[in-house]
């Protein structure tokens, strides 16, 4: 389960990095995302997202159940938990964190895809308006009556160019924010990978202690012996 979540998180992080930089891979990624948003693919994506949400809720419920079973009222009181419960709690916490980052990166990728498409459309409109404006400016006006409409068209085109530039700047800022969030999520996913390695070591050490009989009995067993 955790290996699958790490694989999916790594794939999403790679997709986000590809969308961040203008390279030939970005074009392929955009084509793949365009196809993913057509037909029945969006329904499948929503189904997978809903499944991840359900599993995330289940992990959170298991964490709360472990704390309730141990009689701990605070989540930051690991001393009240047995070693086995601590390992299980750490595992559920890691799974919940991975699923949360997966959903977050999926949202970031969706917004980046939308921003890039909108920015491309705005750039094309800006280029078309600029060419039209340049053509009107280079045109030689004949009589004064005929030149007035040209001046009005040029003024309106200049206003439209300014408007498109403002919209392009706003979309660029939104895309920049999404890029920063994607990089932050990627950094946090690397920290989760290191935490998973430590969890495997703790789990191995716990099994060794259980096999050797070094772990003391739980508090409930102690009370029965008393």
GUKOLZA-59001 format. One record per residue (C-alpha): residue number from 1; x, y, z; chain. Coordinates in nm, 2 decimals. Example, Ala and Ser with C-alpha at 12.3 -4.5 7.8 and 13.67 -1.06 7.14 Angstrom:
BEGIN
[rec 1,[1.23,-0.45,0.78],'A']
[rec 2,[1.37,-0.11,0.71],'A']
***
This chain:
BEGIN
[rec 1,[0.00,0.00,0.00],'A']
[rec 2,[0.27,0.25,0.10],'A']
[rec 3,[0.49,0.15,-0.20],'A']
[rec 4,[0.19,0.22,-0.43],'A']
[rec 5,[0.13,0.56,-0.27],'A']
[rec 6,[0.49,0.65,-0.30],'A']
[rec 7,[0.49,0.55,-0.67],'A']
[rec 8,[0.18,0.76,-0.74],'A']
[rec 9,[0.32,1.05,-0.54],'A']
[rec 10,[0.64,1.04,-0.74],'A']
[rec 11,[0.45,1.02,-1.07],'A']
[rec 12,[0.25,1.33,-0.97],'A']
[rec 13,[0.56,1.52,-0.86],'A']
[rec 14,[0.73,1.44,-1.19],'A']
[rec 15,[0.43,1.56,-1.38],'A']
[rec 16,[0.42,1.88,-1.18],'A']
[rec 17,[0.79,1.94,-1.24],'A']
[rec 18,[0.75,1.88,-1.62],'A']
[rec 19,[0.47,2.14,-1.62],'A']
[rec 20,[0.68,2.39,-1.43],'A']
[rec 21,[0.94,2.43,-1.71],'A']
[rec 22,[0.90,2.51,-2.08],'A']
[rec 23,[1.05,2.20,-2.24],'A']
[rec 24,[0.93,1.96,-2.51],'A']
[rec 25,[0.81,1.73,-2.23],'A']
[rec 26,[0.56,1.99,-2.13],'A']
[rec 27,[0.39,1.97,-2.46],'A']
[rec 28,[0.36,1.59,-2.43],'A']
[rec 29,[0.23,1.63,-2.07],'A']
[rec 30,[-0.03,1.89,-2.19],'A']
[rec 31,[-0.15,1.65,-2.46],'A']
[rec 32,[-0.18,1.37,-2.21],'A']
[rec 33,[-0.37,1.59,-1.97],'A']
[rec 34,[-0.60,1.71,-2.25],'A']
[rec 35,[-0.69,1.35,-2.34],'A']
[rec 36,[-0.73,1.27,-1.97],'A']
[rec 37,[-1.00,1.53,-1.94],'A']
[rec 38,[-1.20,1.39,-2.23],'A']
[rec 39,[-1.46,1.12,-2.25],'A']
[rec 40,[-1.49,0.89,-1.95],'A']
[rec 41,[-1.15,0.97,-1.81],'A']
[rec 42,[-1.27,1.25,-1.57],'A']
[rec 43,[-1.53,1.01,-1.42],'A']
[rec 44,[-1.25,0.76,-1.35],'A']
[rec 45,[-1.03,1.03,-1.20],'A']
[rec 46,[-1.31,1.14,-0.97],'A']
[rec 47,[-1.37,0.78,-0.87],'A']
[rec 48,[-1.00,0.73,-0.78],'A']
[rec 49,[-1.00,1.05,-0.59],'A']
[rec 50,[-1.31,0.95,-0.39],'A']
[rec 51,[-1.15,0.61,-0.32],'A']
[rec 52,[-0.84,0.78,-0.18],'A']
[rec 53,[-1.06,1.01,0.03],'A']
[rec 54,[-1.24,0.71,0.18],'A']
[rec 55,[-0.91,0.53,0.25],'A']
[rec 56,[-0.77,0.85,0.41],'A']
[rec 57,[-1.08,0.87,0.63],'A']
[rec 58,[-1.03,0.51,0.73],'A']
[rec 59,[-0.66,0.58,0.83],'A']
[rec 60,[-0.77,0.88,1.04],'A']
[rec 61,[-1.03,0.66,1.21],'A']
[rec 62,[-0.78,0.39,1.28],'A']
[rec 63,[-0.55,0.65,1.43],'A']
[rec 64,[-0.83,0.78,1.66],'A']
[rec 65,[-0.91,0.42,1.75],'A']
[rec 66,[-0.56,0.34,1.85],'A']
[rec 67,[-0.55,0.65,2.08],'A']
[rec 68,[-0.88,0.56,2.22],'A']
[rec 69,[-0.77,0.20,2.29],'A']
[rec 70,[-0.46,0.33,2.47],'A']
[rec 71,[-0.66,0.58,2.67],'A']
[rec 72,[-0.46,0.87,2.54],'A']
[rec 73,[-0.65,1.19,2.51],'A']
[rec 74,[-0.38,1.38,2.32],'A']
[rec 75,[-0.23,1.29,1.98],'A']
[rec 76,[0.11,1.41,2.10],'A']
[rec 77,[0.14,1.17,2.40],'A']
[rec 78,[0.33,0.87,2.25],'A']
[rec 79,[0.45,0.76,2.59],'A']
[rec 80,[0.11,0.63,2.67],'A']
[rec 81,[0.11,0.39,2.37],'A']
[rec 82,[0.27,0.05,2.36],'A']
[rec 83,[0.56,0.00,2.10],'A']
[rec 84,[0.33,-0.19,1.87],'A']
[rec 85,[0.07,0.08,1.88],'A']
[rec 86,[0.33,0.34,1.81],'A']
[rec 87,[0.45,0.16,1.50],'A']
[rec 88,[0.09,0.12,1.38],'A']
[rec 89,[0.01,0.48,1.45],'A']
[rec 90,[0.32,0.60,1.26],'A']
[rec 91,[0.22,0.38,0.97],'A']
[rec 92,[-0.13,0.51,0.95],'A']
[rec 93,[0.00,0.87,0.99],'A']
[rec 94,[0.24,0.81,0.70],'A']
[rec 95,[-0.04,0.67,0.48],'A']
[rec 96,[-0.27,0.96,0.56],'A']
[rec 97,[0.01,1.21,0.48],'A']
[rec 98,[0.09,1.04,0.15],'A']
[rec 99,[-0.28,1.03,0.04],'A']
[rec 100,[-0.32,1.40,0.14],'A']
[rec 101,[-0.02,1.50,-0.06],'A']
[rec 102,[-0.14,1.29,-0.36],'A']
[rec 103,[-0.48,1.47,-0.36],'A']
[rec 104,[-0.31,1.81,-0.32],'A']
[rec 105,[-0.06,1.75,-0.61],'A']
[rec 106,[-0.35,1.63,-0.83],'A']
[rec 107,[-0.53,1.96,-0.76],'A']
[rec 108,[-0.21,2.16,-0.83],'A']
[rec 109,[-0.15,1.97,-1.16],'A']
[rec 110,[-0.51,2.04,-1.27],'A']
[rec 111,[-0.47,2.41,-1.19],'A']
[rec 112,[-0.13,2.43,-1.37],'A']
[rec 113,[-0.28,2.27,-1.68],'A']
[rec 114,[-0.57,2.52,-1.68],'A']
[rec 115,[-0.34,2.82,-1.63],'A']
[rec 116,[-0.10,2.71,-1.91],'A']
[rec 117,[-0.39,2.66,-2.15],'A']
[rec 118,[-0.53,3.00,-2.06],'A']
[rec 119,[-0.19,3.17,-2.10],'A']
[rec 120,[-0.15,3.01,-2.44],'A']
[rec 121,[-0.49,3.14,-2.55],'A']
[rec 122,[-0.41,3.49,-2.42],'A']
[rec 123,[-0.07,3.50,-2.60],'A']
[rec 124,[-0.23,3.39,-2.93],'A']
[rec 125,[-0.50,3.66,-2.89],'A']
[rec 126,[-0.23,3.92,-2.80],'A']
[rec 127,[-0.03,3.83,-3.11],'A']
[rec 128,[-0.33,3.85,-3.34],'A']
[rec 129,[-0.44,4.19,-3.20],'A']
[rec 130,[-0.08,4.32,-3.22],'A']
[rec 131,[-0.05,4.21,-3.59],'A']
[rec 132,[-0.39,4.37,-3.66],'A']
[rec 133,[-0.28,4.69,-3.49],'A']
[rec 134,[0.05,4.70,-3.67],'A']
[rec 135,[-0.14,4.66,-4.00],'A']
[rec 136,[-0.37,4.95,-3.93],'A']
[rec 137,[-0.08,5.17,-3.82],'A']
[rec 138,[0.11,5.09,-4.14],'A']
[rec 139,[-0.19,5.16,-4.36],'A']
[rec 140,[-0.18,5.49,-4.53],'A']
[rec 141,[-0.49,5.69,-4.46],'A']
[rec 142,[-0.65,5.86,-4.75],'A']
[rec 143,[-0.90,6.14,-4.67],'A']
[rec 144,[-0.94,6.26,-4.32],'A']
[rec 145,[-1.29,6.11,-4.30],'A']
[rec 146,[-1.15,5.77,-4.38],'A']
[rec 147,[-0.87,5.81,-4.13],'A']
[rec 148,[-1.09,5.87,-3.83],'A']
[rec 149,[-1.23,5.51,-3.82],'A']
[rec 150,[-0.87,5.38,-3.84],'A']
[rec 151,[-0.77,5.59,-3.54],'A']
[rec 152,[-1.07,5.47,-3.34],'A']
[rec 153,[-0.99,5.11,-3.43],'A']
[rec 154,[-0.63,5.16,-3.33],'A']
[rec 155,[-0.73,5.31,-2.99],'A']
[rec 156,[-0.97,5.02,-2.92],'A']
[rec 157,[-0.71,4.77,-3.02],'A']
[rec 158,[-0.46,4.93,-2.79],'A']
[rec 159,[-0.71,4.91,-2.50],'A']
[rec 160,[-0.77,4.54,-2.58],'A']
[rec 161,[-0.39,4.48,-2.59],'A']
[rec 162,[-0.35,4.64,-2.25],'A']
[rec 163,[-0.64,4.43,-2.11],'A']
[rec 164,[-0.49,4.11,-2.25],'A']
[rec 165,[-0.15,4.19,-2.10],'A']
[rec 166,[-0.31,4.24,-1.76],'A']
[rec 167,[-0.49,3.91,-1.79],'A']
[rec 168,[-0.17,3.74,-1.90],'A']
[rec 169,[0.02,3.89,-1.60],'A']
[rec 170,[-0.25,3.77,-1.36],'A']
[rec 171,[-0.25,3.42,-1.50],'A']
[rec 172,[0.13,3.41,-1.48],'A']
[rec 173,[0.12,3.51,-1.11],'A']
[rec 174,[-0.14,3.24,-1.04],'A']
[rec 175,[0.08,2.98,-1.22],'A']
[rec 176,[0.38,3.09,-1.02],'A']
[rec 177,[0.19,3.04,-0.70],'A']
[rec 178,[0.09,2.69,-0.81],'A']
[rec 179,[0.45,2.61,-0.90],'A']
[rec 180,[0.57,2.72,-0.56],'A']
[rec 181,[0.30,2.49,-0.40],'A']
[rec 182,[0.41,2.20,-0.62],'A']
[rec 183,[0.77,2.24,-0.52],'A']
[rec 184,[0.68,2.25,-0.15],'A']
[rec 185,[0.48,1.94,-0.18],'A']
[rec 186,[0.76,1.76,-0.36],'A']
[rec 187,[1.00,1.86,-0.08],'A']
[rec 188,[0.76,1.73,0.18],'A']
[rec 189,[0.72,1.40,-0.01],'A']
[rec 190,[1.10,1.35,0.01],'A']
[rec 191,[1.08,1.40,0.39],'A']
[rec 192,[0.80,1.14,0.40],'A']
[rec 193,[1.02,0.89,0.21],'A']
[rec 194,[1.29,0.93,0.47],'A']
[rec 195,[1.03,0.89,0.75],'A']
[rec 196,[0.91,0.57,0.59],'A']
[rec 197,[1.27,0.43,0.59],'A']
[rec 198,[1.29,0.51,0.96],'A']
[rec 199,[0.95,0.34,1.02],'A']
[rec 200,[1.08,0.03,0.85],'A']
[rec 201,[1.38,0.02,1.08],'A']
[rec 202,[1.16,0.07,1.39],'A']
[rec 203,[0.93,-0.20,1.27],'A']
[rec 204,[1.22,-0.44,1.22],'A']
[rec 205,[1.36,-0.36,1.56],'A']
[rec 206,[1.02,-0.42,1.72],'A']
[rec 207,[0.98,-0.76,1.56],'A']
[rec 208,[1.33,-0.85,1.68],'A']
[rec 209,[1.24,-0.75,2.04],'A']
[rec 210,[0.91,-0.94,2.02],'A']
[rec 211,[1.09,-1.25,1.91],'A']
[rec 212,[1.35,-1.22,2.18],'A']
[rec 213,[1.09,-1.14,2.45],'A']
[rec 214,[1.26,-0.82,2.56],'A']
[rec 215,[0.94,-0.60,2.54],'A']
[rec 216,[0.76,-0.59,2.88],'A']
[rec 217,[0.40,-0.68,2.91],'A']
[rec 218,[0.13,-0.41,2.85],'A']
[rec 219,[-0.03,-0.22,3.14],'A']
[rec 220,[-0.34,-0.43,3.13],'A']
[rec 221,[-0.14,-0.75,3.18],'A']
[rec 222,[0.05,-0.58,3.47],'A']
[rec 223,[-0.27,-0.50,3.64],'A']
[rec 224,[-0.40,-0.86,3.62],'A']
[rec 225,[-0.08,-0.99,3.77],'A']
[rec 226,[-0.10,-0.74,4.05],'A']
***
